[in-house]
Amino acid sequence: MSFGVVDASASYGIPAYKNAAVQQADLSMLVSTGAQCVRLDIGYAPWLPGGIASQAQLVTAVVNSIRSQGRCLIISDAGSESYRNGGCLDWAQFKVAWIQRVAALAALFHPDYYIVIKEPGWYVPMICDAATNPLYQSVTDWLGLTQNLTNAVSTASPSTQIGVAIAAGHTVTQPAFYIQYINAVQQISGISFIGFDIYALSDQVSVEHFLYNYPPSKPIWIAESWSAPAPTKPGQGQSDAAWMEAFYSYAQLINAKMLIPFYTDLFSGYIVPTTSSALVNFYHGRSPVYTEFHNVVAGTP
C-alpha cells in the first residue's frame, strides 16, 4: 500500500494569506509524515481568463517543491471556485471546460496520477442545469465524458496514470447510477484505478459490499478519508488517532493500493488560524493523528 496526503494550502481557492511561507510550512509538515505522494486539488481559476497569475505561480512552486523532495504528484480535479461562486456553466459547457482544464494541467505538471473526476455529485453547485438536464443523470454521458477526460490527459502526459473517484455511500443511496458507472468505467481504455471517498463507518460497509458483489478489475484507492465529513473539534484528537489505526487495518482488508487522509491540516491541530505568520507556526505542530499516520506509513502502527 502507498500513502498520499492532501496539500490543503495549495488546493481549491487559495486565500492571499496562504503565501509562499505558508505553502512551504504546510508541505514540509506533509512530507515529514513519510507519505510517498502529495495530492493537490487544483482550483483552475488562476488559469482562466482574468485569473490571478501569482496564484498559478504559487501552485507551480509547490509542484516543483513536491518533485524536489522526491514525492509523487497526484492531481485531483477541483473544477474552479469561480464556477461555484456565481459563475456556473450548463452541463454541455462544463464538459468542454473540464476537458480543457485537465489537458492544460496535465501538460503543465505531468502528474504521476490524475483523478479526473472527484465524485460526480460534488460538481452540482458548478453546473447550472444539473437538476434539470437528464444528461447529467445519464451513466452513458458520464462514461463518454470519462473517456474524453482520459484521452485528454493521456495525450498531454502519456506517463500519467488516470483514475476516478466516487463518494462511497452513493453505491447504496444511488445504486442505479453509481454501481453501473463504477463497473463500466473500469472497462474504459486508459483508466488505471478507481477510488472511493470514505467518511463514515457506513461508507466502509458500502465499499465492502460493493467489492464483494462486484469484484474489481482495477486497483482500488481510498482516494479521500477521515473519521467524519468535517471534523474540526479539538476534542477529537485522540479519537481520530484511534480511527487512523483502525482505518489502516480496514484499508488492508479491502486491499487498497493507496490511502489518502483528506483533512491533513488536522495533523498540526484542530484550530486552524487565518493569518500567514500564525499558520507558519501552526504547521510546526503535531497532533495525535499525525503521530499515528506517521507510524502507519513507517509500518509501525
N, C-alpha and C positions, 0 to 999 in steps of 0.2 A: 504494500500500500504506500502511496505517496501522499504528501500533505501540502495543502495550499493555505494561504492567508489572504484576506481581502484588505487592500490598502484603502481604507475609508477616506483618507485625506485627499487622495487623487481621483476619487470616484464621484460620479453624478455631478451636481453643481458644486463648484469649488468656491467658497466664500473668500473674500480678499484676505481675511486674517490667516488663512491656511497658506502662508507664504513658503518660500524655499526652505527656511529653517524648520518650519513645522513639518514639511514634507520629508526632510531628511531625518528628523527625530522619529516620526512615525515609522518610516521604512526601516530605520536601524532597530527599532523595537521588534518589528515583524521578522526581520532577518535573524535576530537573536533567538527566535523560537526554534530555529533549525529547519523550518519548513522548506521544502525544495522549491516551491513555486509561490509567486505572488500574483494575485488576481486584481485586475483593475476593471471596474465597471465604468468605462469611459463615457462620460456625457459628451455628446457630439456638438453641443452649442458653440464651443470655441472655433470649430471648423466650418460652421455655417456662415453665410453672408452676414456681415455685421458682428461676427463673433469677436471675442476678446483674445487677441493674439498672445498676450502674456500668459493666459491660462493654457493655451496649446503648448507653449514653450515649457511651462511648469510640468505638464504631463510628460512631455518628451524627455525632460531632465530626469524625472522619476523612472521612466522606462530605461534610460541609459544607466542609471544607478542600479536598477534591478539586474541588468545584464552584467555590469562591472563587478557585482557581488556574487556572481555565479548562480543566480536564481533563474528558474524558468519563468516565462511570462504567460499568464492566462489573461485574455481579454474576454469580458462578458458584455454583450450588447446592452447598453443602457438608454438607447434612444437619445432624446435630448430634453433637458429640463424646459427648454422653450416650447416644446410640444405639449408638455404637461401644464404649463402655466400660461394658458390663454392662447396658445398657438397650435391647437390640434389640427391634424390633417385627416382627410377622409381616407378610407381603407386603401383605395387604389393609389392615392398619392403616397400614403405611408409606406406601402410596399416598395415603391420606386425609390423613395428616400432611404429606406432600410438597406436595400441592395447597394446603393451608392456609398453609404457610410461604412458598411463592413468592408467593402472593397478598398475604400480610402484608408481606413485604419490598418487593414492587413498589409497594404502596400507600404505604409509608413513605418509600422512597428514590427512586422513579421513575427507575430507571437508564436510560441510553441503550441498553444492551444487557443481555440476561439469558440466560446459558447455563443452561437449566433442567435439563439432565441433564449431569453431569460423569462421563462413562464409566460405562455401566451396571454393569460388573463392579466398579467402585470401591465400590459400596454394599453388597457382600456381607456384610461384618462387621456391618452395621447391621440386617440382615434375618434374623430368627431361622430362617425356613424357606426361605432362598434355595437351599439344596442339595436340598430335598425337594419344594418346591412347583412343579409343572410350569408354572404360570402365570408364574413368574419367568423361565422359559426361552422363553416364548411371544412371538414377534415381534408378534403381533396385540395381546397385552396391553400390551406396551411402546408400541405405536403409539397405543393408546387412552389410555394414561397421558400420552403426549407431547401429544396433542390437549387433554386436560384441563388440563395444566400451562400450555399455550399460551393457552388460553381464560382461565385464572385470571389470568395476568399481563396479558393484553390488556385485561381488564375493569378491573383495578386501575390500570393505567398504559398507556393506549392508544398513547402515542408510543414505547414501548419496543420495540426490535427483538429478536426472540427466536430462539435457536438451540440446538443440542445438540452434544455432542462425544463422540468415542469414542477409545479407545486405538488408534492406527493399526495396530499389529501384529495386532489381532484380525480384520482383514479377511482375514488369511491363516490364523491359528490357529483361528478360529471363523467361517469364511465363511458357513455356513448361516444363522447369526443376523445377523451384522453387515452383510453385503452386502445382505441383504433389508431390514434395518432402515434403513440409510442411504439406499437407493434409495427406499423408501416414505416415509420421514419428510419428504423434500423435497416431497412432494405435500400435506402437511398444511397446512391454512389457518392462516396466521399465522407459519409458520416462515420466517425471513429468511436464515439462513446455517447451514452445517454445519461443524463443527470437527474437526480431527484433532490428537491429542496425540502428539508425535513426540520420542522419546528415544534413538533409535539409527539408524544407517545403514540397518539392515533396515527400520525404520519408514518411512524416506524412500522406499525402494524399494516398499514395500507401497502407499503412497499414490499413487505414480506409476502403478503397475499398476492400482489401482482407478480412478483418474481417466481412464486410457486406455481401460479396458474399459467404464466406466460414466460417460460424460461428465455432469458435474453440471448440474442446473438451478438451483441456488442458489450464491451466493458461497461460496468456501472460506476458512476461517480455519485458521491454525495456532494452536490455542487454548492449547496448552502446548508448550514445547520446552526442551530442554537437550542437552548433549553426552552425557549418561548419566542414568540414573534417579535417582541420588543422589550427585552429585559434590561432595565436601567436602574433597578433599585439596589443600593449598596448592600442591603441585607442578603442579596442573592449570591454573594461572593463564594461562600463555601458550598452552597448547593450547586452552583454552576461548575465548580471543580469536580464535585461528585458526578454531575451529569457528564462531564467530559470523559471521565474514566469509564463510565458505563457505556457511553455512546461509542467509544472506540471499540469496545467488545461487540457492540451491535454492527459496526461497520465491518468488522472481521467476519461476523456471522453471515452477512449478505455478500461477502466477497467484493466489497467496494475497492476500486483501484485508486480512488482519490477521495480525500476527506478535506473539506474546506469549511472551517468555522467562519461565520459571517460577521458577527459583531466584535471585531477584533480590537476596537477601542477599549473594550472592557478588559482586555489583557492588562491595561495600565490602570484602570479604575472605573468607577461607576458614575462619577460626576465629571462630565467632560467639559472643560472650560471653552470659552469662545473668544479668547484673545491669544495673539501669537505667542507672547512670552510665557503665558500660563500653560499653553498647550505643549510647548517645547519641554517644560519641566514635567508636565503630566506624563509624557511618553517615556520618562525615566522610571515611572512607577511599574510595579509588577504585582498583579492580583493573584489570588489562589488559582484561578482558572488558567492564567498564563503558566504557572508552575506545572500544573497538571498536563497542559498541552505540550509544553516543552519536554516533559518526561515521556509522554506518549510518542512524540516524534523521535526521541532518543531511544525508544524501545524499552523504557523502564517505567511503565505506568504504575 
